[in-house]
C-alpha cells in the first residue's frame, strides 16, 4: 500500500508467511522494485489508462505519460 506524498506510510506484507501483517517489508528495496515491475506489466497487459476526466494518480507507474 502506498500513500500520496507519504512514503513512510508504505506497507508491504508477505501474507503467506506473515498473515497478521507483523513485518512490514516496504523497506526492502529489491522486493519493492520487483513488485513495481510486476505492477507495470499488469497495467500494460490490462491496457489500463487513466481516464481523461480523472486526476492523475502519481503512484501508478504508467509509461504512457498520463
N, C-alpha and C positions, 0 to 999 in steps of 0.2 A: 504494500500500500504506500503510495506517495501522496504527499500533500503539497499544494502550490506554495512556493516560497518558504517551505519548512522542511528542508532535507533532514533535519534532526528528528523529525517525527516519522521518518520512513520505517516501515515494518516488513520484514520478510521472514517467514517461518517455514520449516520443513514439517508439514502436518503429519507425515507418516512417522517420522522419528520423534516429533515433539507436538503431540496433539493438543497439549494445553498451552501452547504458544509461550513457553518459558524463555527460550533462547532466540533472541532477535538476530537474524543473520544479515541485516541490512548493511553492516559494516564490512561484509565480505565482498571486496571489490570484484573478485573473479566470478563469484556467484551472481552478483547483480548485473555484471556485464553479460553473462550468459543468458540471464532472464530477459534483459532488454533486447538482446539479439533475437531471441525466440519470439518476443512480442512483435518486433518489427516484421519477422517472417509471417506471423499470423495475420497481422494487419494487411500486409501485401496479398497474402493468399485469399483473404476475405474480400479484397478490393475496397477496403474501408477508406472513405474520405470524410473530412469534416464538412458538414452541410454548410452551404454558403451563408445561411442566416444564423449560424452558431458562432459564439466566441471561441477563438482558437484556444484549445487546452494545451498549454506549454509542456505538459507532461507526456503527450503522445509523440513518439519519435517518428513522425510521418516525414517521408523523404520527398513528398510532392510539393513542399513549400507552403502548405496551408497552415 
